[in-house]
Amino acid sequence: MLSVTAVWRNWGRTESVNPAEVVTPRDTDEVADVVARARTNGVTVKAVGSGHSFSAIAIAPEIQLDMSGQRGLVAVDTATGRATLRAGTTLREIPGLLAPYGLAMANLGDVDAQTISGATSTGTHGTGLRHGGISTQITAVQLVTGKGDVRTVDTSEPQLLSAAALGLGALGVITEVTLQCVPAFTLRAQEGPEQVNDVIDSFLEKVALHDHYEFYWFPHTGFALTKTNTRLPPDTPRSGPGVVRRLIDDEVVSNGLFRATCEVGARFPAAVPRINSLAGNALSARTYTDTSTKVFVSPRRVRFREMEYAIPLDRVPQALNEVRDMINRRGFWVSFPIEVRAAAADDLMLSTASGRDSGYVAVHRYHADPVDGYFDEVERIMADHGGRPHWGKMHTRDARHLRSVYPRFGEFLSVREDLDPDRVFVNPYLASVLGD
């Protein structure tokens, strides 16, 4: 159960820590034992998954719980479509676990390296105005509270579930997650370049019209790559580019070639506009049909830093135009595209879409790019539009700001006071965003 400590780094290399102790629990009882011991000794515990958060939310200075030893399917209720998974199960593993039962997750983002507990605890989401983030699919969680108790929170306690389904790791160590799944389905994906002015102007119309819609704008160009996914029955024939073409598009072009151009941009920043223009002109349309997971998820092998904000949906066009003007005015050279998505309002206390249909604006920097004021300037614009930062991505907001944009912030703190009165699960990030 114990392992040798070493420096832990997240995937984006934005955060690192050398925990005093690392524990890889095999089951819930071992998690409870660790938490009880930590509480007695006055030290803190933090569970970590795949390390795919760019913020410091997973930093564990004292006891780090490595949840990789708790993976797999616990149970499936085919009558209700609910599946219970161990907390360390990755999103990448879930489709194979659900397939024998004819089930799938209702929606996903484009990265599947995260654990189910890490993804839901940080508010990971996909796109689609008829769908919420992954946490909205949760019908129950089993967690070990700060008192060392094992507790199951389900739909019989709706207020508590609305906190625990997206709890930032502040309420307890999640050991099992129950998801409301849907019958397996396929997606028809239509991708292609369009003029960015037209894309921004039509964004609100497109997200209302289509099942799943998003776009990527290449700064310094007039191009955006749009992606429209339409849900279809599971027996819809697969179609579109073959395996070799998809491999070339997704690995050689989207990862290998893109990494090379980012390297050039990092060394010669003034070349970025020309590089982006060439990339935009090289974009071509494609349409294909495949299982939902294979369409939702794309390989992401180019390392980067990321910040993302959720703003009221109707504010997206204005905010994007302000970001475009700011990039030109400040002279930033930005090699990574800006990603724009949407999600339905939900009733989770700390969801970025809590109480409002939301648009998401994500900005990125290649990991080798110098740190400049780009993220700071985008953050200022998003904050002016009532923005809520993604909990797992880089930002500088603290409890004072977050209380002003989350109407149920105080309710969450009350739940925390009940489940973790001694702050066994606190770390510097939580102390900042929750106000301790």
Sequence and secondary structure as in RCSB ss.txt:
>XXXX:A:sequence
MLSVTAVWRNWGRTESVNPAEVVTPRDTDEVADVVARARTNGVTVKAVGSGHSFSAIAIAPEIQLDMSGQRGLVA
VDTATGRATLRAGTTLREIPGLLAPYGLAMANLGDVDAQTISGATSTGTHGTGLRHGGISTQITAVQLVTGKGDV
RTVDTSEPQLLSAAALGLGALGVITEVTLQCVPAFTLRAQEGPEQVNDVIDSFLEKVALHDHYEFYWFPHTGFAL
TKTNTRLPPDTPRSGPGVVRRLIDDEVVSNGLFRATCEVGARFPAAVPRINSLAGNALSARTYTDTSTKVFVSPR
RVRFREMEYAIPLDRVPQALNEVRDMINRRGFWVSFPIEVRAAAADDLMLSTASGRDSGYVAVHRYHADPVDGYF
DEVERIMADHGGRPHWGKMHTRDARHLRSVYPRFGEFLSVREDLDPDRVFVNPYLASVLGD
>XXXX:A:secstr
 EE    EE TTSS EE  SEEE  SSHHHHHHHHHHHHHHT  EEEE S   SSSTT  SSEEEEGGGS SEEE
EETTTTEEEEETT BTTTHHHHHGGGTEE S   S   SBHHHHHHHT    BTT   GGGGEEEEEEE TTS E
EEEETTSHHHHHHHTT TTSS EEEEEEEE EE  EEEEEEEEEEHHHHHHTHHHHHHHSSEEEEEE TTSSEEE
EEEEEEE TTS  BSS HHHHHIIIIIIIIIIHHHHHHHHHH GGGHHHHHHHHHHH   EEEEEEHHHHH    
 S EEEEEEEEEGGGHHHHHHHHHHHHHHHT    S EEEEEE  B  TT TTBTS EEEEEEEEETTS   SHH
HHHHHHHHHTT EE TTS     HHHHHHH TTHHHHHHHHHHH TT TT  HHHHHHH  
